[in-house]
Amino acid sequence: MHIFKAGIAAFSLATAVASGIAPVAAQKPASIQQDFDKATALDQTSDKPAALAAWEALERRTATNPRSHAIVLVRKSSTLFALYRNDDAVAAARAGLAGLPAKDETLRSDRYRAYLNLARIAQASLDYASAVDAYRSAVAEASDAVADRFVALLGLIRTATFVDPAVAADAVQQAKGILATAKADPVVTAEFDRAEGLLLLNTGNFAGARVKSAGAVKLLGGLTTKLDLRDVSARSDTAIAAMLAGNYDTAREYMAYTGAGRIPQGTFDPAVQMKAPACGGEGGLKPNDMAVIEFSIGDTGVVTDSTPIYAAGGGAVALEFARAALGWSWTPDQVKALPRFFRFNIRLEMRCSTEFERPSIGDFLTANLETWLVAKQVTIAPKREMSDAQALPLQRAAVAAAEAKGRDSLDLLAAQYRLLTNGVLPREEGNALARRALAIADANGVPALPRLALDLSELGSAKSAGKRGSDFARDAMPLLSRPLYADDPQARSVIKLLIADADERSKGSRTRELLRQVADDSGLAANDPMRVGALVRIASIEQQSGNAQAARAAFERSGLAANQCGIVDSPPKFLSAGGSFPQEAMQWGFEGWTQTQFDVSAEGRVVNERAILSYPPFVFTKAGVRTMAGARYAKSYRPDGSLGCGASSQRVRFTLGF
């Protein structure tokens, strides 16, 4: 693209020589167009720092030309995203869009690029609500070029499947209309079939998903021994759909052709830090929720990306499980032992852990704010029996209606907060809404704890990674120095708990100290939810560190029943286990493992057994659970007849041995 046109007279060396004039050694400075072309070329290489430097130089040169400046900012945002500077990339894209007039058709491709950047950043951050919003804008700005429309529609289908399936279904129909007339490569058609297959899978049409996914496999070359990462994912999609549809033989055949559980050298071992997410908490996970996620392991042993594939429990469940995987890591020796190809597109079946189930701080704050509003005679609209996607336009309309009646009213604040708690609200819209709500709260003298709910909404939506980002702990720390929060025991404890959670995810050093401060806060009642939450977290950390005595002491202080198998004073002794290697898995040559969780009765029998992590998905889940169901432990004396211990965990590995 030419960012502006200029005619520059070329100095003719031949003319100079003919007229006897000595050539001048000094070179003319490169034009802006030449620098733009150079930066574009650099962007196509792996030298992203050099590309960024080139765009920043152009940014300075075009400062007085708003149109050219905006185009450069959009290009710069792509480079920043490639350098994992997501928030800077978002800022550059938004600044670029602000300088690109919406009705200027000559800038359509630049607006498309900006929205595509925003969509991909949000998708990588697992903020699918914002990704859907940006992909829809990209679709609207896409040129008549088929490739542009395909890219935006494919991204829209993949993200909307877990946020608003109706939008995904509409995008599927748009794509089919284009595919019907355009001559598309089979690989492109296969990608759309895969995306539609996952949509059908997540909306309960397992038979349709199997047919569509199998069609993608065929378009990619069929079930052969040659495969790339596209083949792996398409075959796995088909296997999962067939398994859920009850076509078990078909499922095993397609799974066998993914290579999962059949690694030629080495094995896929669990990560050194590979915890199933706790039930409850901010994600609201329930023991019956299940998901299949896909992730890759980078050269340093950390998860480089994580995406949802399927969930029994809804799109929010799928995304919460995918987020949990971002904190996993493998040792250098494990990475070295795993062939590089098998470090990509790994799939795992997941459920939440009941070992240290914790209440949601967000739910606590929401209830507190609603209680305060009700006390102020404010009517709060009840949550509707519909999906967040369906409720979103109604909640936006309620905010608009309330704002028309009074810009600083508590009725408007109530409508705003109801919208803020919608799980599919785009992040940037939510951030602006939270800032507006904070202004209303200040105008009405909202006290510390209800106001904190708004402050945390604003802070959690300020950056692309949200509350799970590595910067959240640092950005939340100043809240503790505000007198309004520092003087309120519950408010300061909420802040410390959230910082501790973020610090633990990023493997920081302040987690224990912050949790102890909350646990020992004299301003909290003995059974205050924040004190209990801190003690449960301390027990979990101590148990993971192998300090069962400290874990037990923390749990006993919490007032909860301290009967978790990992922290009881005398856990029941393991005696034996049953189970066998599944014949079907043996026939296809699968190996793998299942992480099980169960309770042990006072009689030494296993009860409430379930799988929480399984690799490959569905292959060994039932066998692993059956193995532990048949296990026996020594009897435990419990005067009240309660469990011997609860939430025990055991990994069951299935190997062929040849």
Helices and strands as residue ranges (DSSP letters): H 13-18, H 32-43, H 48-61, H 66-82, H 86-98, G 105-107, H 108-124, H 128-141, H 146-160, H 165-181, H 186-202, H 206-219, H 229-244, H 248-256, E 278-280, E 290-297, E 303-312, H 315-325, H 332-337, G 340-343, E 346-350, E 353-358, H 361-375, H 388-405, H 410-420, H 427-443, H 448-460, G 466-468, H 472-476, G 477-481, H 483-486, H 489-505, H 511-519, H 529-544, H 548-558, E 574-576, H 583-588, E 592-600, E 606-615, H 621-629, E 632-633, E 645-654
